[in-house]
Amino acid sequence: MKNYLKFAILLFGISLILTSCEKDTPFTNEKLTNDFVEYEITEEDILKIRELEFNPFALRLISQKNRYGINEKYYIIEEDIMISYNQVDEMISSKKTNKQQNSKSKHYHSNNIVNNIQTLTVRGVNQGNGALTNAQQTALSGAIQKYNELNIGLDFVLTFGAEDNSLDINAIQVVGPAGGRADFPFNGNPGPIARIFTGTNGSNANVLRHIWIHELGHTLGLRHTDWFSLQSCGLNQSEGINSTQEPNANGANHIPGTPTGYDVTSVMLACFNNSVLGKFNSRDIIALEYLYSLPQGASLICGTTSETYTLDNDGSSVTWQTPSYLNILSSNNTSITVQPNSSNINGPGYVRAITSSGTVQKEFWIGKRYVDWVNFSNGIGEDGYFCSSNNGNEYVISPKIKGNTYQYRLLSFPSLSVLYTSTTTSSNSGTINYTPSPGWYVFEARITNACGTSDWIGWEVEYVDCTNGGGGHGDQGEG
């Protein structure tokens, strides 16, 4: 049986709690109990749910204690989405207001996603009711690492201990089949609880990490990538119905740059199996970088060209910072224009935006790109020197940058006569196509980018007769 996890693109409007669980299983609340009261569904209830573009099939209305111990009514929609009874009317009102103001999807994003540029605190609960297993804790750490590797305006800090409602997100274990469930954002804050079900016990590490990445995605406002078909679940039905009369006015607006069709490897598909890898695909990353963007602009500045960097921060007050060799030509709360103060600058640069929510920065390169270091290896499986008696001498030039080209040459030592020069290639690594006699030589490399070609930078390297073993030396490393 497949495991059911619900993906998000975005539900736009007032807050809701989006849950992820296996179909045809009883509802479970935040704790390890099944204590709830169920009410009869009326025609008015059905009309409300249809107004929000959801499928009213199998609609339920229940009452249970919320995280603060207060009884509250919830709709259970499409068997695995929870929305507070009171919030439904607010969502309908918000939808109508947004429709009147603007039918473009960008207008709605801030309603049900997390405020950008901030550090989110996550508590992995390992004590008391809802405690995670050791395997679930390890997987949660891996999921947080995956999020922190993204180039977005959110940072995540993970701690383990007792449940702490003062933190942004609590990750807990609850009774249920393989899968999980998570709350949706509210008032710019992430969904406060991400849950993993007891049915995941025994799952492999990739599956557990996949579940946490998926559920944390819900707390940030993501909806299932296959919400329109649930194809990953073997179905052909929509979680919500798009209205042709109201473009982008429903709760499943397309994120620019991502597929509109079925994305077979997305971590946010509605259902998963045991072969998942527990990581984002390139389209998942595009979606998160779109929603939680850093300052946007060029990754390379040549000479004294001016460049403008923009920040999507809802117009909040921003203080900009740059290194001393970058002049600020103009700036406001959403953009900054900078210019290098000399055409001879070759090195890293940045623009840093300081807001009341936190600090983010865009890093880029100015001028020609120089080689940082080179790694040498040989045909007998050792590093740091070459073999004159074996094929398989290889090099790796760092950094590897898309769009740059690389070239190397070999010089005699100490006369520094050029013995061999390679052709220019887009690859930063390869096999040495020249094998001299044993002795010391100089390996030089250079990089060409849109600003020009760097100077040669060299490292001494020894060629050794490896017939009876190795033992050579080289000064590979930083130039």
Backbone torsions as a table, in degrees:
resi	resn	phi	psi	omega
1	MET	NA	137.2	179.8
2	LYS	-74.2	155.9	178.2
3	ASN	-98.1	135.5	-172.0
4	TYR	-103.6	117.2	174.7
5	LEU	-126.4	136.5	-174.7
6	LYS	-97.4	128.3	178.9
7	PHE	-90.0	157.2	175.9
8	ALA	-122.5	139.6	153.9
9	ILE	-99.6	-72.6	170.0
10	LEU	-163.7	133.4	166.8
11	LEU	-99.7	118.4	-172.5
12	PHE	-102.5	129.5	-177.1
13	GLY	144.8	-144.8	179.7
14	ILE	-82.4	170.9	-173.5
15	SER	-63.4	151.8	170.1
16	LEU	-146.6	163.8	177.2
17	ILE	-105.8	116.3	-177.7
18	LEU	-100.7	125.8	-175.5
19	THR	-111.3	154.7	178.4
20	SER	-129.4	115.8	179.7
21	CYS	-155.9	169.3	179.3
22	GLU	-73.1	144.3	179.1
23	LYS	-65.4	157.3	174.3
24	ASP	60.8	33.4	175.0
25	THR	-123.7	149.7	-178.9
26	PRO	-65.2	150.2	177.9
27	PHE	-64.2	138.8	174.1
28	THR	-123.1	137.4	-178.4
29	ASN	-86.3	-168.7	-172.2
30	GLU	-62.3	-33.7	179.9
31	LYS	-96.2	-178.5	-174.2
32	LEU	-87.2	54.0	179.7
33	THR	-137.0	173.2	176.8
34	ASN	-129.4	41.3	-173.4
35	ASP	-92.3	98.4	178.2
36	PHE	-152.4	162.9	178.5
37	VAL	-116.0	138.3	-178.6
38	GLU	-111.0	141.3	-178.1
39	TYR	-113.9	161.3	177.7
40	GLU	-76.0	137.5	179.3
41	ILE	-82.5	134.3	178.9
42	THR	-106.3	169.1	176.6
43	GLU	-62.7	-34.1	177.9
44	GLU	-62.6	-40.1	177.1
45	ASP	-59.9	-45.3	-178.3
46	ILE	-62.4	-42.8	-179.3
47	LEU	-64.2	-38.3	178.1
48	LYS	-61.7	-45.2	-177.6
49	ILE	-67.2	-38.3	176.3
50	ARG	-64.6	-34.8	178.6
51	GLU	-61.0	-30.7	179.1
52	LEU	-87.6	7.6	175.4
53	GLU	71.9	21.4	174.7
54	PHE	-97.7	161.1	176.5
55	ASN	-83.2	120.7	-177.7
56	PRO	-78.8	1.6	179.4
57	PHE	-60.2	133.9	179.3
58	ALA	62.4	25.2	178.5
59	LEU	-63.5	138.4	178.9
60	ARG	-132.2	154.2	174.7
61	LEU	-129.1	121.3	-176.8
62	ILE	-130.9	165.4	173.4
63	SER	-125.5	131.7	177.8
64	GLN	-151.3	166.1	178.0
65	LYS	-75.6	133.0	175.7
66	ASN	-80.5	-173.3	-174.3
67	ARG	-65.1	-15.7	179.3
68	TYR	-99.3	8.3	177.3
69	GLY	81.3	13.6	-178.6
70	ILE	-103.9	132.7	177.9
71	ASN	-64.9	132.2	-178.2
72	GLU	-144.8	144.3	178.9
73	LYS	-86.6	142.3	177.8
74	TYR	-136.1	142.7	164.7
75	TYR	-85.6	139.2	169.4
76	ILE	-108.0	111.8	-172.5
77	ILE	-109.1	133.8	178.5
78	GLU	53.5	29.4	171.7
79	GLU	73.9	-10.3	-178.1
80	ASP	-149.5	20.7	173.9
81	ILE	-122.1	124.8	178.8
82	MET	-105.3	128.7	174.8
83	ILE	-132.0	130.3	178.2
84	SER	-57.1	139.6	-179.6
85	TYR	-55.5	-44.9	-178.4
86	ASN	-69.5	-30.1	-177.2
87	GLN	-74.0	-22.9	-179.7
88	VAL	-58.7	-47.8	178.9
89	ASP	-62.1	-39.0	179.2
90	GLU	-65.4	-38.1	178.7
91	MET	-65.9	-41.4	178.5
92	ILE	-62.8	-44.1	178.9
93	SER	-62.7	-42.6	179.8
94	SER	-64.5	-39.5	179.2
95	LYS	-61.3	-45.2	-179.4
96	LYS	-64.7	-40.0	179.2
97	THR	-63.9	-45.4	-179.9
98	ASN	-63.9	-37.5	178.9
99	LYS	-62.2	-41.2	-178.9
100	GLN	-67.8	-32.8	-175.0
101	GLN	-82.9	-42.9	-172.3
102	ASN	-171.0	134.6	179.6
103	SER	-97.9	6.4	178.9
104	LYS	-83.3	142.1	-173.5
105	SER	-63.2	-30.9	-177.8
106	LYS	-59.8	-27.1	-177.2
107	HIS	-66.1	-26.3	-173.8
108	TYR	-95.3	-12.9	-168.5
109	HIS	-56.7	-39.0	-173.3
110	SER	-72.2	-14.5	-177.6
111	ASN	-70.0	-36.9	-173.4
112	ASN	-133.0	32.6	168.1
113	ILE	-125.9	-180.0	-174.9
114	VAL	-89.7	142.7	174.0
115	ASN	-55.6	129.6	-178.2
116	ASN	-74.3	165.6	176.9
117	ILE	62.3	72.3	175.5
118	GLN	-162.6	163.6	174.3
119	THR	-100.1	126.0	-179.7
120	LEU	-101.8	129.9	179.5
121	THR	-95.8	129.8	-178.4
122	VAL	-120.6	129.1	177.3
123	ARG	-108.9	116.2	170.5
124	GLY	-82.9	110.1	-174.4
125	VAL	-76.3	119.7	178.8
126	ASN	-124.8	16.9	179.6
127	GLN	-134.6	143.7	172.4
128	GLY	71.2	-158.3	-177.9
129	ASN	-67.4	126.7	-178.6
130	GLY	94.1	7.7	-177.6
131	ALA	-64.2	139.8	178.3
132	LEU	-81.1	150.5	172.4
133	THR	-73.3	166.8	177.8
134	ASN	-59.5	-40.9	180.0
135	ALA	-65.2	-39.1	178.6
136	GLN	-67.4	-35.8	177.2
137	GLN	-66.5	-43.2	178.3
138	THR	-61.1	-42.9	179.7
139	ALA	-65.3	-37.6	177.7
140	LEU	-63.1	-42.1	177.1
141	SER	-60.0	-41.3	178.7
142	GLY	-65.3	-38.2	178.9
143	ALA	-66.2	-43.8	178.1
144	ILE	-60.9	-40.4	177.6
145	GLN	-60.8	-41.4	178.7
146	LYS	-61.4	-41.0	178.6
147	TYR	-66.8	-40.4	-178.7
148	ASN	-71.2	-16.1	176.2
149	GLU	-80.6	-12.2	-179.2
150	LEU	-75.0	153.8	178.6
151	ASN	-93.0	68.5	-177.1
152	ILE	-129.0	172.0	-176.1
153	GLY	-85.6	8.8	178.7
154	LEU	-111.6	133.3	171.5
155	ASP	-112.7	146.5	-177.6
156	PHE	-119.9	131.7	176.6
157	VAL	-117.9	120.2	-176.3
158	LEU	-106.5	131.0	170.7
159	THR	-130.2	161.5	177.4
160	PHE	-119.7	144.6	-180.0
161	GLY	162.9	-156.9	178.5
162	ALA	-72.7	156.2	178.3
163	GLU	-57.6	135.1	-174.9
164	ASP	-137.3	103.4	-176.5
165	ASN	-72.4	-5.8	175.5
166	SER	-79.3	-13.2	178.4
167	LEU	-89.0	167.0	-173.7
168	ASP	-70.4	-46.2	-175.2
169	ILE	-135.9	131.0	170.6
170	ASN	-107.0	129.0	178.4
171	ALA	-103.7	117.8	-173.6
172	ILE	-131.2	167.9	174.6
173	GLN	-106.8	134.7	178.0
174	VAL	-132.6	162.6	179.1
175	VAL	-66.4	132.5	178.2
176	GLY	167.0	173.2	179.3
177	PRO	-75.0	-173.0	178.9
178	ALA	-63.8	125.1	-179.0
179	GLY	143.5	-151.2	-179.3
180	GLY	-168.2	-174.7	-178.7
181	ARG	-156.8	145.6	-178.2
182	ALA	-145.2	152.8	175.6
183	ASP	-80.8	153.9	179.8
184	PHE	-94.7	160.2	-178.7
185	PRO	-62.2	157.7	177.3
186	PHE	-149.7	129.9	178.1
187	ASN	54.4	36.9	178.1
188	GLY	81.6	-1.2	178.4
189	ASN	-100.5	151.0	179.2
190	PRO	-68.9	159.1	172.4
191	GLY	-55.1	130.6	-168.9
192	PRO	-74.7	-17.0	-176.7
193	ILE	-135.1	129.9	170.1
194	ALA	-114.9	128.5	-174.3
195	ARG	-118.4	142.4	170.8
196	ILE	-117.5	139.8	-173.4
197	PHE	-86.1	152.2	178.2
198	THR	-60.8	-23.5	179.3
199	GLY	-67.2	-8.9	178.4
200	THR	-83.6	-10.6	-179.4
201	ASN	-57.8	127.7	-175.9
202	GLY	97.5	-9.7	177.7
203	SER	-71.6	155.0	-179.3
204	ASN	-74.4	167.9	-173.2
205	ALA	-61.4	-38.0	-179.5
206	ASN	-64.9	-40.5	179.2
207	VAL	-64.0	-45.8	-179.1
208	LEU	-63.0	-42.0	178.8
209	ARG	-66.1	-39.1	176.6
210	HIS	-57.1	-45.4	-178.3
211	ILE	-61.4	-45.2	-179.3
212	TRP	-66.2	-42.4	177.7
213	ILE	-59.2	-44.2	-179.5
214	HIS	-61.7	-49.8	-177.1
215	GLU	-67.1	-39.2	175.8
216	LEU	-63.9	-32.8	174.8
217	GLY	-59.7	-39.6	176.2
218	HIS	-63.4	-41.0	-178.9
219	THR	-64.3	-19.1	178.4
220	LEU	-95.6	-4.4	175.4
221	GLY	106.9	9.8	-180.0
222	LEU	-81.3	144.9	175.1
223	ARG	-114.0	166.2	-176.1
224	HIS	-60.4	138.4	178.6
225	THR	-67.4	-27.4	177.4
226	ASP	-109.6	38.5	179.0
227	TRP	-58.7	-27.1	-173.2
228	PHE	-79.6	-14.0	-176.9
229	SER	-141.5	-21.5	-172.9
230	LEU	52.7	37.3	-177.2
231	GLN	-62.0	-32.9	179.7
232	SER	-65.8	-18.0	178.2
233	CYS	-95.6	4.9	-177.5
234	GLY	76.1	23.1	-177.3
235	LEU	-114.2	175.6	173.8
236	ASN	-142.0	64.1	178.9
237	GLN	-146.6	154.0	-174.9
238	SER	-96.0	145.7	171.2
239	GLU	-72.1	-29.4	-179.4
240	GLY	-150.8	153.0	-173.9
241	ILE	-104.1	124.7	175.3
242	ASN	-76.6	139.3	178.2
243	SER	-98.3	123.6	178.3
244	THR	-69.6	-20.4	178.5
245	GLN	-82.7	-18.6	-176.4
246	GLU	-128.8	73.4	-177.0
247	PRO	-55.1	129.8	174.9
248	ASN	60.3	18.5	-179.7
249	ALA	-95.6	-1.2	178.2
250	ASN	-94.9	-166.4	-173.9
251	GLY	-99.2	26.8	-179.8
252	ALA	-141.4	60.6	-177.3
253	ASN	-79.6	139.6	-177.6
254	HIS	-70.7	135.4	176.1
255	ILE	-88.3	121.8	-177.7
256	PRO	-54.3	139.8	178.0
257	GLY	90.4	-2.8	179.2
258	THR	-114.3	157.6	-177.5
259	PRO	-64.3	147.5	172.8
260	THR	-90.9	-14.9	178.4
261	GLY	-96.3	-162.7	-176.1
262	TYR	-73.7	125.4	179.6
263	ASP	-108.9	98.6	-165.2
264	VAL	-66.5	-23.5	-176.3
265	THR	-109.2	7.8	-178.8
266	SER	-63.5	139.4	176.7
267	VAL	-71.5	-12.2	-177.5
268	MET	-105.8	22.1	171.3
269	LEU	-63.7	154.6	-177.0
270	ALA	-64.1	-34.3	-178.3
271	CYS	-130.2	156.6	-179.0
272	PHE	-137.2	169.4	173.5
273	ASN	-131.7	-176.2	-173.5
274	ASN	-77.0	0.0	179.7
275	SER	-96.8	3.2	-179.9
276	VAL	-62.6	153.9	-174.6
277	LEU	-97.4	-12.5	179.2
278	GLY	71.3	41.9	178.2
279	LYS	-154.2	164.3	177.1
280	PHE	-73.7	147.8	164.5
281	ASN	-95.2	177.5	-173.2
282	SER	-63.1	-31.3	-179.9
283	ARG	-75.4	-34.5	173.6
284	ASP	-58.8	-42.4	-178.7
285	ILE	-65.5	-41.9	177.5
286	ILE	-57.8	-43.6	-178.4
287	ALA	-61.8	-46.4	-177.9
288	LEU	-70.0	-37.1	178.1
289	GLU	-69.4	-26.8	175.8
290	TYR	-71.7	-43.9	-176.6
291	LEU	-73.6	-36.1	-173.9
292	TYR	-126.2	61.9	-171.0
293	SER	-77.0	148.0	168.1
294	LEU	-86.3	174.5	173.6
295	PRO	-51.7	133.9	-175.5
296	GLN	-105.9	141.9	178.6
297	GLY	165.4	-169.9	-174.1
298	ALA	-64.6	145.5	175.8
299	SER	-93.9	-3.8	179.8
300	LEU	-145.7	132.9	174.4
301	ILE	-120.1	128.3	179.4
302	CYS	-106.2	137.3	176.1
303	GLY	58.6	-132.6	179.3
304	THR	-110.5	30.8	176.3
305	THR	-66.2	138.6	176.4
306	SER	-88.0	145.6	179.1
307	GLU	-135.5	143.9	178.1
308	THR	-108.9	132.9	178.0
309	TYR	-116.5	136.7	-175.8
310	THR	-115.9	154.8	-179.6
311	LEU	-135.4	125.7	176.9
312	ASP	-91.8	95.2	-176.1
313	ASN	-133.7	24.8	177.5
314	ASP	62.0	22.3	175.1
315	GLY	79.1	10.7	177.9
316	SER	-64.9	158.1	-178.0
317	SER	-63.5	134.5	-176.9
318	VAL	-130.1	135.7	168.4
319	THR	-107.9	124.0	-177.7
320	TRP	-97.7	144.2	174.2
321	GLN	-131.6	146.1	175.8
322	THR	-141.5	163.3	172.3
323	PRO	-67.6	162.9	-172.6
324	SER	-63.8	-23.5	-177.8
325	TYR	-88.3	7.9	174.3
326	LEU	-116.0	119.3	177.2
327	ASN	-84.0	137.0	175.2
328	ILE	-90.2	112.2	180.0
329	LEU	-81.6	-36.8	177.1
330	SER	-162.5	157.7	178.1
331	SER	-161.1	152.2	171.2
332	ASN	-149.7	-164.6	-174.6
333	ASN	-74.7	-9.1	-178.9
334	THR	-124.9	-4.1	-179.0
335	SER	-159.7	161.2	175.2
336	ILE	-145.7	138.8	176.2
337	THR	-114.7	126.6	-174.7
338	VAL	-127.2	162.3	179.8
339	GLN	-150.3	129.6	174.5
340	PRO	-59.7	141.5	-177.3
341	ASN	-86.7	3.1	176.5
342	SER	-154.1	145.2	177.2
343	SER	-79.3	-4.5	-178.9
344	ASN	-94.0	4.1	-178.2
345	ILE	-77.5	128.4	174.2
346	ASN	-135.5	103.3	-177.1
347	GLY	171.1	-175.4	-177.3
348	PRO	-76.9	151.7	174.3
349	GLY	-139.7	170.9	179.0
350	TYR	-160.1	157.4	163.4
351	VAL	-121.8	131.1	-174.7
352	ARG	-117.5	128.1	179.3
353	ALA	-107.5	120.9	178.8
354	ILE	-107.3	118.3	-179.6
355	THR	-123.2	173.9	178.5
356	SER	-66.3	-21.0	-179.1
357	SER	-89.5	-20.1	-177.3
358	GLY	155.6	-170.9	-176.6
359	THR	-124.5	133.2	174.2
360	VAL	-133.4	158.6	177.6
361	GLN	-147.7	152.5	174.5
362	LYS	-105.7	123.7	179.2
363	GLU	-102.7	145.5	-179.2
364	PHE	-153.1	176.6	179.7
365	TRP	-112.8	144.4	177.4
366	ILE	-114.7	123.9	174.0
367	GLY	81.8	-157.1	-178.6
368	LYS	-69.1	151.2	-179.2
369	ARG	-103.9	119.9	-179.4
370	TYR	-92.4	157.9	177.6
371	VAL	-71.8	133.0	177.4
372	ASP	-86.5	-48.4	178.8
373	TRP	-162.1	166.7	177.7
374	VAL	-132.7	138.4	176.1
375	ASN	-108.7	134.5	179.0
376	PHE	-109.3	143.1	171.6
377	SER	-146.7	166.2	-175.0
378	ASN	-134.6	179.7	-174.0
379	GLY	-74.7	-6.9	177.8
380	ILE	-103.8	12.9	172.5
381	GLY	84.5	18.6	178.8
382	GLU	-114.4	158.7	-177.9
383	ASP	-109.6	158.0	169.5
384	GLY	98.4	-8.9	178.5
385	TYR	-157.1	167.7	178.9
386	PHE	-109.7	160.2	176.5
387	CYS	-107.7	131.5	176.4
388	SER	-84.9	-11.8	-175.8
389	SER	-107.1	-0.4	-176.7
390	ASN	-135.5	150.6	169.3
391	ASN	-80.3	173.3	175.8
392	GLY	96.0	14.4	173.7
393	ASN	-71.8	124.4	-174.4
394	GLU	-129.6	157.3	179.3
395	TYR	-133.1	155.7	171.0
396	VAL	-135.2	120.6	179.3
397	ILE	-98.9	132.6	178.5
398	SER	-118.1	142.5	9.0
399	PRO	-89.0	157.2	172.5
400	LYS	-93.0	116.5	-175.9
401	ILE	-131.3	126.7	179.8
402	LYS	-60.3	133.0	178.8
403	GLY	93.8	-14.8	176.9
404	ASN	-86.7	158.0	173.4
405	THR	-119.5	158.3	-171.9
406	TYR	-131.4	151.1	177.9
407	GLN	-150.6	145.4	176.9
408	TYR	-133.4	163.8	173.6
409	ARG	-150.0	158.6	-178.5
410	LEU	-117.0	129.7	-178.2
411	LEU	-117.6	147.4	173.4
412	SER	-70.9	160.9	179.3
413	PHE	-134.4	129.4	14.2
414	PRO	-99.1	5.6	-174.1
415	SER	-73.3	-21.9	178.7
416	LEU	62.1	33.6	172.5
417	SER	-78.1	137.5	-179.1
418	VAL	-75.4	121.3	-179.5
419	LEU	-98.2	-33.8	-176.7
420	TYR	-156.3	137.7	175.3
421	THR	-128.0	127.4	-178.3
422	SER	-77.1	165.8	169.3
423	THR	-75.6	162.6	176.6
424	THR	-77.9	136.2	-177.1
425	THR	-139.3	155.2	177.8
426	SER	-80.5	-9.9	-179.9
427	SER	-91.4	139.5	179.2
428	ASN	-90.5	5.9	-178.8
429	SER	-143.5	161.1	178.9
430	GLY	170.2	-171.9	-179.7
431	THR	-100.0	136.9	177.6
432	ILE	-68.4	126.5	-176.9
433	ASN	-97.4	23.3	-179.9
434	TYR	-145.9	130.8	-178.5
435	THR	-126.7	104.5	179.4
436	PRO	-87.2	-176.2	175.8
437	SER	-74.8	162.7	180.0
438	PRO	-55.5	147.2	179.2
439	GLY	145.8	-175.2	-178.4
440	TRP	-96.1	141.5	-179.0
441	TYR	-140.9	173.6	175.6
442	VAL	-119.8	124.6	175.9
443	PHE	-99.4	119.7	179.4
444	GLU	-115.1	148.9	179.8
445	ALA	-141.9	156.4	176.0
446	ARG	-150.1	161.4	-176.8
447	ILE	-126.0	141.9	174.7
448	THR	-116.6	127.2	172.5
449	ASN	-123.7	-170.0	-176.6
450	ALA	-63.8	-19.0	-179.6
451	CYS	-88.9	-13.0	-179.8
452	GLY	137.7	-169.5	-177.3
453	THR	-108.5	132.6	-179.0
454	SER	-74.3	168.1	172.4
455	ASP	-69.8	159.2	173.6
456	TRP	-69.3	137.3	174.0
457	ILE	-124.5	131.8	-170.0
458	GLY	-121.2	158.3	177.1
459	TRP	-135.6	138.2	174.5
460	GLU	-75.0	140.0	179.8
461	VAL	-145.2	143.9	-179.2
462	GLU	-102.4	133.8	168.3
463	TYR	-94.6	127.6	-174.3
464	VAL	-122.7	142.9	170.5
465	ASP	-73.7	107.0	-173.0
466	CYS	-94.8	16.2	-178.9
467	THR	-57.0	-40.6	-179.3
468	ASN	-110.3	28.9	-178.8
469	GLY	110.7	174.1	-174.9
470	GLY	-101.3	-134.1	178.7
471	GLY	112.6	17.7	179.5
472	GLY	-81.9	-177.5	-177.8
473	HIS	-138.0	161.2	174.5
474	GLY	-161.0	161.0	179.3
475	ASP	-107.9	39.1	178.4
476	GLN	-55.8	149.9	-179.8
477	GLY	141.4	-150.8	-177.1
478	GLU	-72.6	141.7	178.4
479	GLY	-82.8	NA	NA
